Amino acid sequence: MAAAMATTMAVSVAPSSVALRSTVSSSSSSSSSSGAASFAPLRLGESSSSGFSSCALRSFGVQELSRPCYAYGLSARGGAKRDFLLTVRAVANPVEVNRGFEEMIAGTTRKYYMLGGKGGVGKTSLAASLAVKFANSGHPTLVVSTDPAHSLSDSFAQDLSGGTIMPVDGVDLPLYAMEINPEQAREEFRASVSKDGGTGVKDFMDSVGLGGWVGELSELKLGELLDTPPPGLDEAMAISKVVQFMQAPEYSKFTRIIFDTAPTGHTLRLLSLPDFLDASIGKILKLKKKIQSAASAIKSVFGQGDGRDKATDKLEALKERMIMVREIFRNKETTEFVIVTIPTVMAISESSRLKSSLEKEGVPVKRLIVNQVLPPSNADCKFCAVKRKDQKRAMDMVSGDVNLKSLEVIQSPLFDLEIRGVPALKFMGDLVWR
Ligand SMILES: Nc1ncnc2c1ncn2[C@@H]1O[C@H](COP(=O)(O)OP(=O)(O)OP(=O)(O)O)[C@@H](O)[C@H]1O
């Protein structure tokens, strides 16, 4: 579309619900993500360029009820003008006050946050909102998606699909994002191994009359591993690629790194993958060493060159990286896995299983985000009343669940519009991460 739509929001807070009402207005040649956002308080009733209301924040217990209600107007650099309308019908009861964000921002040592959970529960929105919040707190932040079905671009309302680290447009924040294509990561590795290693070993083994062995024992096994990878290998490689990037001095500035991971099943398999790979690669390496020692015996007779091949080195390097990823996952000082769920019995049950698996793997978990919670109300429609009861039943499960009850439970409200773009993510982040 030539003319980009500027999405604006109006906040309406009714006794029965807390709702963000969106209006879409004004067009300009700039995309909604092209301008830099700056927030300025506006008195209620004033017309502003765009924004979110601190009244809504207040309704979630962020601000004291005695303070006046402000709307925050957004002015965008780059020519985008956004009109917005703010209406406050009433103020709902505070939901709850969450704690723990101070601890998350403390210190400048690099920390990793992995957000995981069932498909569609809001992992990406919450990962992106956490990234905005960290960046707003002064942390140079990178948010990475390793989910093959990326939605980080949609969440930030900008194209982040380049496979490299990209600055998030429209904000004066130290905020970067990256979508990694896990399949591509595997393909790159596969190509490099077969190019450098496969032929190298084969040529050498051919020259000493053992070419058949190589095909049978070495390349075949490696090919099998890479052609039919165990579930989670792609994502593990993508994560290990990021971890590898992060070792380079130019990336040392990032003090907070957030992973938006693939839905639960994948993430769980990913966690046990380093062990699996360790064993598989170990076997392959053993096999290759056997061949090589047979070859060097022949070499000593025929005086051929060194049998060490680059594929073996690459496998060793992959194994090292996987071990490093596993260590990062398990490091209580630097890493936290945040479980995201929604208030349904099915999602809570799955979160409980996820927590149990993470515990078995030694991955630190402190927080459970329950997303899409209906805010409290005195006057519900029948549907809302039934839904709220249903959600309460699921929430009660959390406090009684042996795996989940020790976690800090953070509720994130259900909004009546999609959370897209930095201002919206900031709004969500200010409600959730505090
Ligand atoms: N609290 C919320 N209120 C309203 N809509 C929400 C909320 N959280 C997330 N959404 C919406 O739900 C949809 C799915 O969210 P999101 O992409 O963040 O989930 P996900 O868990 O990352 O999904 P996937 O597993 O497919 O990667 C999006 O349209 C998002 O805007």
The ligand as a Tripos MOL2 file, in Angstrom:
@<TRIPOS>MOLECULE
LIG
   31    33     1     0     0
SMALL
NO_CHARGES

@<TRIPOS>ATOM
      1 N1         -3.2290   -9.7590   25.9390 N.pl3     1 LIG1
      2 C1         -3.6640   -9.7950   24.7120 C.ar      1 LIG1
      3 N2         -4.8430   -9.2240   24.3790 N.ar      1 LIG1
      4 C2         -5.2840   -9.2550   23.1230 C.ar      1 LIG1
      5 N3         -4.6360   -9.8360   22.1060 N.ar      1 LIG1
      6 C3         -3.4610  -10.4280   22.3640 C.ar      1 LIG1
      7 C4         -2.9080  -10.4480   23.6690 C.ar      1 LIG1
      8 N4         -1.7260  -11.1040   23.6230 N.ar      1 LIG1
      9 C5         -1.5470  -11.4940   22.3510 C.ar      1 LIG1
     10 N5         -2.5810  -11.0880   21.5920 N.ar      1 LIG1
     11 C6         -2.7910  -11.3260   20.1590 C.3       1 LIG1
     12 O1         -2.8540  -12.7500   19.9500 O.3       1 LIG1
     13 C7         -2.2170  -13.0910   18.7260 C.3       1 LIG1
     14 C8         -1.1240  -14.1090   18.9830 C.3       1 LIG1
     15 O2         -0.1330  -13.4720   19.7670 O.3       1 LIG1
     16 P1          1.4090  -13.8250   19.6260 P.3       1 LIG1
     17 O3          1.8290  -13.8590   18.1890 O.co2     1 LIG1
     18 O4          2.1330  -12.9050   20.5380 O.co2     1 LIG1
     19 O5          1.3690  -15.3110   20.1920 O.3       1 LIG1
     20 P2          2.4860  -16.4430   20.1010 P.3       1 LIG1
     21 O6          2.3450  -17.2700   21.3180 O.co2     1 LIG1
     22 O7          3.8290  -15.8380   19.8420 O.co2     1 LIG1
     23 O8          2.0150  -17.2450   18.8260 O.3       1 LIG1
     24 P3          2.8270  -18.4160   18.0420 P.3       1 LIG1
     25 O9          2.8490  -19.5950   18.9380 O.co2     1 LIG1
     26 O10         1.9800  -18.6190   16.8240 O.co2     1 LIG1
     27 O11         4.1880  -17.8690   17.7340 O.co2     1 LIG1
     28 C9         -1.7150  -11.8000   18.1120 C.3       1 LIG1
     29 O12        -2.6640  -11.3390   17.2050 O.3       1 LIG1
     30 C10        -1.6200  -10.8590   19.3140 C.3       1 LIG1
     31 O13        -1.7890   -9.4930   18.9480 O.3       1 LIG1
@<TRIPOS>BOND
     1     1     2 1
     2     2     3 ar
     3     2     7 ar
     4     3     4 ar
     5     4     5 ar
     6     5     6 ar
     7     6     7 ar
     8     6    10 ar
     9     7     8 ar
    10     8     9 ar
    11     9    10 ar
    12    10    11 1
    13    11    12 1
    14    11    30 1
    15    12    13 1
    16    13    14 1
    17    13    28 1
    18    14    15 1
    19    15    16 1
    20    16    17 2
    21    16    18 1
    22    16    19 1
    23    19    20 1
    24    20    21 2
    25    20    22 1
    26    20    23 1
    27    23    24 1
    28    24    25 2
    29    24    26 1
    30    24    27 1
    31    28    29 1
    32    28    30 1
    33    30    31 1
@<TRIPOS>SUBSTRUCTURE
     1 LIG1         1 GROUP 0 **** ****
